[in-house]
Amino acid sequence: MDALQTDERLIAQLFDNQPDSVVWFEPVFDLVDTALVSDFKVRYANAAACRILNASKAEAIDSLLRSSPLMDETSRSLIFGQCLQVWESGEPIEFTYHSPHF
């Protein structure tokens, strides 16, 4: 087992039992301008996030944020903007958001 697989298992063990939702996004780069982030892909979602999304882990993992059928457009747009801000600034952000969809 390589280090990445070990890290992913450790992350899952730590976060799967958390009561708050946790989603780990990975940037997806534009095919033409490879420096431009065009979307974010779900790499990990804990059990709480899957309950909120009403989705299995298999449905959540590898889904693309901007076209995800698991969220409404307002949520997708807000989360995309926040992911992009974190990616570009390197600074974490914390927020509370109420979605009427959920």
C-alpha positions as CSV (number, residue, x, y, z in Angstrom):
1,M,0.0,0.0,0.0
2,D,1.5,3.3,-1.0
3,A,1.6,6.5,1.2
4,L,-1.4,8.1,-0.7
5,Q,-3.6,5.1,0.0
6,T,-2.5,5.1,3.6
7,D,-3.3,8.8,3.9
8,E,-6.7,8.4,2.3
9,R,-7.6,5.6,4.7
10,L,-6.5,7.7,7.7
11,I,-8.6,10.7,6.5
12,A,-11.6,8.4,6.1
13,Q,-11.1,7.0,9.6
14,L,-10.8,10.4,11.1
15,F,-13.7,12.1,9.3
16,D,-16.3,9.4,8.8
17,N,-17.3,9.6,12.4
18,Q,-17.5,13.4,12.5
19,P,-21.1,14.8,13.0
20,D,-20.3,17.7,10.6
21,S,-20.1,17.2,6.8
22,V,-16.7,17.1,5.3
23,V,-16.0,17.2,1.6
24,W,-12.5,17.3,0.0
25,F,-12.5,18.8,-3.5
26,E,-9.7,18.5,-6.1
27,P,-9.3,21.1,-8.8
28,V,-10.1,20.2,-12.4
29,F,-8.1,22.2,-14.9
30,D,-9.2,23.6,-18.2
31,L,-8.1,21.5,-21.2
32,V,-7.0,24.6,-23.2
33,D,-5.6,26.9,-20.4
34,T,-4.2,24.3,-18.0
35,A,-3.5,27.0,-15.4
36,L,-7.3,27.8,-15.1
37,V,-9.4,25.8,-12.7
38,S,-12.7,25.0,-14.5
39,D,-14.3,22.8,-11.8
40,F,-13.7,20.8,-8.7
41,K,-14.1,17.1,-8.3
42,V,-15.2,15.4,-5.0
43,R,-12.3,13.2,-3.8
44,Y,-13.8,12.4,-0.4
45,A,-17.1,13.0,1.4
46,N,-17.8,11.7,4.9
47,A,-21.0,10.0,6.1
48,A,-22.6,13.3,7.3
49,A,-22.0,14.9,3.9
50,C,-23.6,12.0,2.1
51,R,-26.6,12.1,4.4
52,I,-27.1,15.8,3.7
53,L,-26.7,15.2,-0.1
54,N,-29.0,12.2,0.1
55,A,-26.4,10.2,-1.8
56,S,-24.1,7.3,-1.4
57,K,-20.4,7.7,-1.2
58,A,-20.2,6.1,-4.7
59,E,-22.5,8.8,-6.0
60,A,-20.6,11.7,-4.3
61,I,-17.0,10.6,-5.0
62,D,-15.7,11.8,-8.4
63,S,-18.8,14.0,-9.0
64,L,-18.0,17.3,-10.5
65,L,-19.2,20.3,-8.5
66,R,-20.5,22.6,-11.2
67,S,-22.7,19.9,-12.8
68,S,-23.6,17.9,-9.7
69,P,-27.2,16.8,-9.5
70,L,-26.8,16.5,-5.7
71,M,-27.1,20.2,-5.1
72,D,-29.1,23.2,-6.3
73,E,-27.5,25.8,-8.6
74,T,-27.2,28.4,-5.8
75,S,-25.3,25.9,-3.6
76,R,-23.1,24.8,-6.5
77,S,-22.2,28.4,-7.4
78,L,-21.5,29.4,-3.8
79,I,-19.3,26.4,-3.1
80,F,-17.4,26.7,-6.4
81,G,-16.6,30.3,-5.6
82,Q,-15.3,29.3,-2.2
83,C,-13.3,26.4,-3.5
84,L,-11.7,28.7,-6.1
85,Q,-11.0,31.4,-3.4
86,V,-9.2,28.8,-1.3
87,W,-7.3,27.4,-4.2
88,E,-6.1,30.8,-5.4
89,S,-5.3,32.3,-2.0
90,G,-4.1,29.2,-0.2
91,E,-6.0,30.4,2.9
92,P,-8.8,28.4,4.5
93,I,-12.3,29.8,4.9
94,E,-15.1,28.8,7.2
95,F,-18.8,29.5,6.5
96,T,-22.3,28.6,7.5
97,Y,-24.9,28.4,4.8
98,H,-28.6,27.4,4.8
99,S,-29.8,25.9,1.6
100,P,-33.6,25.7,1.2
101,H,-32.9,22.8,-1.2
102,F,-31.7,20.6,1.7
